[in-house]
Amino acid sequence: MSPVAEALKTVAATLPAGVELVAVSKFHPAEAIAEAYSAGQRIFGESRVQELSAKIPALPADIRWHFIGHLQTNKVRKLLEAGPIALIESVDSERVLDAIDAESARLGITSRVLMQVHVAAEETKFGFTPEEIEAYFRDRRFESLRATHICGLMGMATNTDDTARIAADFKAIADLRKQILAIAPDLRGFDTLSMGMSDDYPLAIEAGSNLVRVGTAIFGARAY
Ligand SMILES: *Cc1c(COP(=O)(O)O)cnc(C)c1O
């Protein structure tokens, strides 16, 4: 078994039923993805439009690609034209959300997205604040979307060794999802909670994550 297949198996074995795994393959070559694919993995996460556009045609068509990087409005068309994107996890502004909706309508597709929420202590992380997301749903602005389905939330915990802080960040994101469902009880399919990376995904699962994004623990360190 290849080292990637071995590591994938190890990670997958730790996931309870109902938790899906995104193998984060950014900065790793198509060959590494092919190894994970051969070992049964079907969901892969990429963070750059250019890199994803090159990988999609080089790899099997039944891969479900998740976009997890910061998306600029002027790259939305290129992303959606690169091939079917199963889930855009990193929608971090209404401007990008509206651009995705307009381009999806133009292409005659429906895009599935998550709203990225910012709760971590770092100022550099992208995302909506919890207050912005609550206001978005309270004002029912989602009703103006024609070709986009908001499937839930994605978030990251503070980058720290303090497990209590990490757990609290994940709980804040999970609580926000419940809060949104209380604000808009008629929302359908707002089920996905994407939380947890190589170093903290067990804590994320404890907090209710049902989608973990694991890169390093599967593919090894990235060479940026
Ligand atoms: C790179 C990345 C990951 C994977 O991180 P690892 O620590 O390598 O598991 C997960 N989520 C996002 C949004 C990322 O950019």
The ligand as an SDF file (V2000), in Angstrom:
LIG
                    3D

 15 15  0  0  0  0  0  0  0  0999 V2000
   -5.3090   23.5500    3.9320 C   0  0  0  0  0  0  0  0  0  0  0  0
   -6.6450   23.5170    4.5480 C   0  0  0  0  0  0  0  0  0  0  0  0
   -7.0720   22.4000    5.2880 C   0  0  0  0  0  0  0  0  0  0  0  0
   -6.1980   21.1960    5.5790 C   0  0  0  0  0  0  0  0  0  0  0  0
   -5.2760   21.4800    6.5900 O   0  0  0  0  0  0  0  0  0  0  0  0
   -4.3360   20.3350    7.2010 P   0  0  0  0  0  0  0  0  0  0  0  0
   -3.8140   20.9490    8.4500 O   0  0  0  0  0  0  0  0  0  0  0  0
   -3.2730   20.0770    6.1880 O   0  0  0  0  0  0  0  0  0  0  0  0
   -5.1740   19.1410    7.4550 O   0  0  0  0  0  0  0  0  0  0  0  0
   -8.3670   22.4150    5.7730 C   0  0  0  0  0  0  0  0  0  0  0  0
   -9.2060   23.4510    5.5630 N   0  0  0  0  0  0  0  0  0  0  0  0
   -8.8110   24.5330    4.8760 C   0  0  0  0  0  0  0  0  0  0  0  0
   -9.7880   25.6340    4.6810 C   0  0  0  0  0  0  0  0  0  0  0  0
   -7.5350   24.6080    4.3580 C   0  0  0  0  0  0  0  0  0  0  0  0
   -7.1700   25.7120    3.6880 O   0  0  0  0  0  0  0  0  0  0  0  0
  1  2  1  0
  2  3  1  0
  2 14  2  0
  3  4  1  0
  3 10  2  0
  4  5  1  0
  5  6  1  0
  6  7  2  0
  6  8  1  0
  6  9  1  0
 10 11  1  0
 11 12  2  0
 12 13  1  0
 12 14  1  0
 14 15  1  0
M  END
$$$$
